[in-house]
Amino acid sequence: MRVDKWLWSVRVFKTRTQANTACTEGRVFVNDVAAKPSTKVGLGDEVRAKRRERTYVYVVKETIEKRVSAPRAAECFDDKSPPPEPSDHLVAPVFAQRDRGAGRPTKRDRRQIDKLRGRRS
């Protein structure tokens, strides 16, 4: 079975085109060898896929031709991925609080609030 089709069918990638692109860009490895989209994958193969900043490691337990539900897809591989590293940017920023009873913000206040939240430049 093709690696791009397998990655799509077990829901690693949302579309087959995304799986194909990841393979051509060198972000997918089968048994530690860079994989083309047409690389064959079989039982027991280790598939590494890089998505965003994480690397996912899967061991193929079953090859399936069609996309299946998430619970069924989870039965087709063993997930050997390392846990994600804790990152500081996931912490919600603390915004300045207005005093209770201070009334509605003025136009200037609203612009400053929007600038803090990154909504406007």
N, C-alpha and C positions, 0 to 999 in steps of 0.2 A: 504494500500500500504506500502511496506517496505521502511524504512527511507533511506537506502543506495541507493536504486533504485531511490527514489524521488530526493535525493541530486544530483545524476548523471544526471537525466533527466532535471532538471532545471539549469544545468550547474554550480553548486557550485563547483563540482569537475570535473576534466577533464575525468577521467575514473571511472568506477564502482568499480574497484579494489581499487582505492585511497579512495573512499567513504567508502568502506567496511573496509579498514585498519584504517581510522580515527575513525570509530565506535568502532572497537575492541580495539583501543588504548585509548579509553575514551575521545576523543576530540569532541564527538557529544552528545548533550542532547536534549531530547524531553520533553517539559513541566518540565524542571529542574530536570530530571531524566536521568542518564547515559543511553545511548541507545546502544543496540546491533544492528548489521546490519539488523536483522529480525524484529525489533521493528516496529509496525504499526503506521502510521502517517495518520491523517485525517484533515478535514477542521477545521481551527481555532487553530490547534496545533502550539506551538512555538518551533522552531528548532534552537538550538545554535550550531554553528560549529566553531571550533578553527582551523585557518590556519595561519601558521607562528606565528607572534606575535599578530595577530588580532583575535577578536571574532566577528563572523557574527551572527546576529539574524534575523530570518525569521519567518513570520506568514503565514501558509499555506492557500492559497485561493482556490487552485485547485490541485487535484492529477492527474498526467499524467503518463502513462506507458512507453512511448517512449521519447527519447531525441528529443528536438525541437529546433528551432532557438532561438537566444538570445532575440529578441524582444518578441517572443511568451512566452519564459520561464519567462521573467520579469512580465508577467501578472499572473503567477501562485503563486506569493508570495508577501507579503509586506515586504520590507526591513526596519527593525527597528534597524539596526546596528549603534552603536555610531560612530561619525566621527573619522578618524584615528588621533592619536596624532602626532603633528609635531616632526620630529626627526632631530637631527643635522647631522646624517651621510648621509642624502640625499643631502646635499650641496656639489657641485662639488669641489674637492680640487684644490687649485690654485698652479700651477706648476711654477717653475722659468722660466722666459722668457729669451731667448738669445737676445743679442743686435743685432739690425738690421745691416747687413753688416759684421757680425763677421765671416762669412764663414761657411763652413760645420763643424758639430761637429766632434771632434776626436773620436777615439775608446773609450778613457777614458770618454769623455763627454757623449757619447751614453750610456755607462754602468751606469753612474750616473743618467741619465735621466730615463733609464729603472728601476733602483732601486727606484727612487722616485715614479714612476707610479705603482710599485709593480709587474712588469712583471718578474723580475728575483730576485733570492735571493742574 
